[in-house]
């Protein structure tokens, strides 16, 4: 059905609404400006790829294209919600069930349809039948708006779905990278929204710090990050990366029911999807006590040095390889437990680019260039193999025309250095 509720509101038939997807009456920027910018960024990449349109099941890409939301984490489990973005034509949201009020008045949407879902939970042994119903609709959109082009960029889709599209003589091409490249350059308005997300994140961190006393569990401390994020308009948290004492080394242990003990190191990584759907991804390490040991100070000092050095080298026009090879040299004792990337992009979540450590760049690195408008997370994990504890630090910065600007401002433990 066409989304024409704004016209109806003007005619006095229904009360006007702020936004169908998210009610943000006090947004710091005009959200419709952001929505139009993001959709045009996506269409620019569709044109470069010479496709009739893009079919996006990744809920982050669906959010980017439309700003319409519906149980995003749940819908990420199933092929039950997607958007078709015509390169030169309409944007059609295929939603879980019939919930058009969730997408009212969004200027990026031309049509709302119910998804004929074909994942096993809902379709059972009728999956192929329902996949064909869906493919018929996509083929019809391509026929009407593709100008004879049969190529469709797709991000995430099961073999059943791909087979159904190809059965309609459509050519499926890779679409995930296309969407991530579109997402990597933020508009000035997006940067304002990302700062609002960061402000909520840092308020949550402040309240976490006030709760850090011996005897609190890792889970209870982590729960405060969730609670404040939701209270301030945020959405979810991607990971559970908080650990204490001996659980801080090696990194990537998820938080547990362990009670934090006096003089434990506590390291965490926010991975927080905050207000307006933007990710705030920073890391800090604290002491559950008053005076760090010499070893705790040493680990922290190295992690802080790595973060500050690597922020200092960043500039627009730098290639990803240059960022890798010019980055801080990790001491040999910490090399085996280095973090998985040196730096990475962030927006609606962790995203392109991923900048590898110099030791990994030949095997895992790829081409690319830092550009103004990219937001980059600078990573550090310092922990020795066989060591008792480890320190995780991370800072979020914006690449500008002349260098970088910090988005994160939560203080480090400067008296430890």
N, C-alpha and C positions, 0 to 999 in steps of 0.2 A: 504494500500500500504506500502511496506517496506520503512523504512527511510534509504536510501542509498545515500543521497546527498553528504556526505563527499567523498564517492568513486567517485561520478560523478565529484566533484570538482577536485580531484586529477587527473582525466582523462582529465581535461580541458574543460568539458562540461558546467559547471556553475561556477560562481565565489564563492570562499569559503566564509563562514559566521562565525562570532564569535560564536553566540549561537542563536538558533531559538526562545527560550522563552523570554529572556531578553538580550539586547545588553549591556554588561558590559565589555568593552575592558580594563578598568582599575581596575578590581576587585582585591582586596588585596590578594586573595588566588586563587588557581586553582579551579574553580567552578565544574569541573568534578570530582575532589576528593570528594567534598561535596556531589555531586549527587550520586556517587557510595556508599559512606558511608551510606547515608540515605536509599537508596534502600535495602542495605544489612541489616540494622537495621529492616526494615519492614519485610523482608523475614525471619529473625530470629524469629520474633514473629509469623509469619504464620506457620513456622515449629513447634514451641512450641504448637500452637493451633491445629495441625494435620489437616490442611485444604488443599484443592487442590490449593487454591488461595484466594486473597482478591479482593473484588469489592468495590471501594471507590468513592462515589459521593460527599462527603465533599470536597470542593475545596482546603482546607488546606491539606488534606491527598493526594489529587491528586497532589498538588504542591510538597509535601514532597517526593512522590514516583518518580516523573518525572522531576520536575522543569519546566514543560510546563504550560503556562498560557494563558487564553483566557477569557476576560471579567469576572474575578473571582467573583466580587460582583453580577453581573447580573446572572451568572450561578448558584450562590448559591440559587437563588429563585426557580429554576426549575430543574427537573431531565433531564438535557440536555447535561451533560458532566460528564464522569467518567473514571476511569482507572481500568483495570483488571490486577492484578499482579499475575502471576503464581508463586506458591511456588518454583517449579523447571521447569521453562519454560519461555515463552516470557512475556513481558510487553506490553499490548495493550491499547492505548488511544482511547476512544470513544469520539469524539469531537463534539461540536456544529457546524453544517454545515461542509463544506469541506475546511478547512484552514490549509493544511499540512505545509505551510511555517512557521506557528507559533510554530512548534515543530521540525524544522530541526536540525540535527546534535546533538541532545541530546543523550548521550550514554546510558541513562536509558530506552530509548524507542526502541522496536523492530518493532512495527507496528502501523500504524495510520488508524483509521476507522472513518466513520461518524456515529454518534449516531442516531439510529431510535427512536427518542424521543416520549414519550407517555404521557407527561403531558397535561392537558386539553387544555391549551392555543393553543398548536400546533396541537393536535390530535383530540380534540373534542370528539365525541362519538365513535371514532375509536381507543381509547386508548388501550383497551385490545388487539386488533389486532396488534398494533405496539409494545406493551409490549412483545407479543409472538415472534415477529421478533428479538427483543433484546435478550430475554431469549434463543432462538435458538442458537445465536452466543456464548453466555456464555457457554451453555451446550456443544457446539462443542469444545471450548477451554478446558473445563474441561475434556472432553472425550480424547482429544489428549495429554494433558499434565499433567493430574491429577493422572496417575498411578492407576486408579480404585477408587480413593478417590472422593466422591461426595459432600464433605462439602465445602461450600464457606462462607468466612467471609465477612459481609456486614456492612457498617457503617450507611448510611442514605438511606432508600428506602421506597416508598409508598406501601400500601397493594397490589395495582395492580401489581407492580413490583415483590414483594415477591411471590404473587400467580403464576405469570408467571414462575419464577425460579423453584418453587416447582412443577409446572406442568411438568417440564423437569426432575423430580426426583432428583433435587438438594436439599441438606439440607442447609438451611440458618442459619448461626450462627452469634453471635454478633461480630462486627468488629471495632466499634469506640474505645473501650477501648484498644484493641490490637494496633491500630494505635497510640494512645496517649502514651502508654508505649514505643513504638518504638521511638517516637519523644522526649522523656524526657531527654535522654542523648545526649549532644551535643559534637561533635568532636572538636578538637582544631581549625580547620578551620571554623566550624560554629560559634565558639565564636568570631573569628575575624570579621565575617560578622555581628554578633549581635552587636559588638562594633561599626562597621561602621553605623549601624542603629541608635544606641544610640547617636553617634556623630551628626547625622543629626537632631535627636529629640532635642538635647540640643541646637543646633544652632537655631532651630525654637523657642524654649522657650526663648532664649536670645532676639530674635527679637520681640517676644510677649511682653516681659517685657518693651522694649523700647517704645511700643505703649500704655502702660497702663497709661492713664490720665483720670481725671474725664470727663464724657460725652461720652466716647466710649461705644458702646454697647457690651454686652457679645458675641454676634454673631460676631461682627467685630474683637474682640480680638481673638476669637477662629479661625476665618478664616485665621489668620496669621500662625497658626500651620499647617493648611492644605497647604497653599501656599508654605511655606518653605520646607515642607516634599516633595511635588511634585517636586519642583525646584531642590532638591538635590537627586532625584532618588527614592523617596519613592512611596508608592502605594495608601494607603487609611488610614482612621482613623475609628476605630470600634465604637466609641461612641461620645457623645456630652457633656461630663461631665465637664462643667465650669459654675460656678455660683458665684454670688457676694452678699455681704451684707446679708440681711435677707434670701436670697434664698440659702445660704450655709448651712442652718440648717432647716430641715433634709437634708442629702446628697442624691444624685442621681437625683436632678433636672437637666434637660438638659439646655444648654445655650439658651438664649432668646434675645429679643430686648430690654431688660431692660438696661437703661443707668447706668453705674457704677458711683457711687457717691464718693465724697471725703471722705476718711477714711473708706471706705468699705474694708472688707476682700474679697479677690478673691481666690477661691480654684479651682483646676482643676486636671484632670487625663488624661494623654496623650492617652493611648490605640492606639498607632500609629504603623501602618504597614509601615515600612520604606524601605530603599534600601535592595535588595536581598530578600524581602518578610518577613523579621524578625520583630517581635514586640518589641517596646520599650515602657515600661509601667511604668511610674513614675508619681508622684503627687507632687505638690508644692502649697504653699499658700503665697500670697503676700498682701501687704497693698497698696491701692490706696491713698497714702498720705505719710507723712513724719514720723509720730510718732504714733506707735500703742498704743491703750489704755491698761490699766492694764489687762483687761479681755482678750483682744486679745493676749497679751503676755502669759497669763496663759494657754489659750487653745493651743497655739503654742508650749509652753514648754512641755506640756503633750504629744502632738502628737510626738514631736521630741524624747522625752524620750522613748516612746513606740517603735519607729522605731529603735533607737540605741540599746536598750536593746535586742530586738528580733533578730537583726543581730548578736549581740554578743553571742547568745546561739547556733547558727547554726554550725553544723559540720558534716562531712561524717559519715555514720553509725547510725545517730540519727533516730529513728522511727518518723513517723508523729505524733503519740500520744505523744511521749516525747516532741516534739516541741510545741504541744498544751499546755500540762500541765505545762511546764517550762517557758512559755511565760510571758511577762509583765502582771501583774494583773491590769485589767481595773478598775478604780475607779467607785463606784456604780453610781455616778451621770451621768456617760457617758455610762453605760452598755446598756441601752435600745436602744441607737442609735449607738452601735458599728458597725464597718464595717462587711460585710457579711462573710469575711474570715480573718484569721490572716495572712496567707501567701498563695502564689500559684505559680505554675510553669508558665513559659512563653517560647515561641519559635517562631513558626509562628503565634501564637496568645496566649491568656491565655490558659493554658493546665495543665494536670496532673503534680504534685499533687495539691489538694486543702486542705490546712491545716486549721482546724477549731479552733475557740477560745475554751479555756478549758471548758467554760460553755456549749458549743455546741457539744463537741467531742463525748459524749456517744450517742447522738441522730443522729448526722450527720457525724461523723468522719469515716475513714476507714483505713485499714492497708497499710503500705508502709514504705520505708526507703529512707532517703536522700543519694544520691550517687554523687561522683565526676562527673562533667559534667552537672549536673542539674543547671538551671538558675531559681532563686526564686525571686519573688516580695514580699517585706515585707510591709504590709499595716498598715495604721492608719487613723481612723477618730475620731476626738474628738469634740463632740458637745452635750450639755445637752438638755434633753427634756424640752421645754419651753425657751431654751436659744436663744439669738439673732443671733449668728453666729456659724460656725463650721470650723474646720481646717482639710483638707485632705492632708496627706503626704504619700509618697510611694518611696521605693528605690529598685533597681534591683541588685542582687548579684549572683555570680557564686559559687557553691559548689566546693571546690578544694580537693586535697588529704589531706590537713592539716587544712582547715577551710573554709573561704570565701574570695572572692575578689569582690570589687565593680565594677559594670559595669557603673553605673550612677555616675556623678560627679558634676551635677549642684548644686551650693551652696545653703545651707539653710540660714535662717535669723538669723545668730548667735548672732547678737547684740540684738535680742529679748529675748534671754534665760536668 
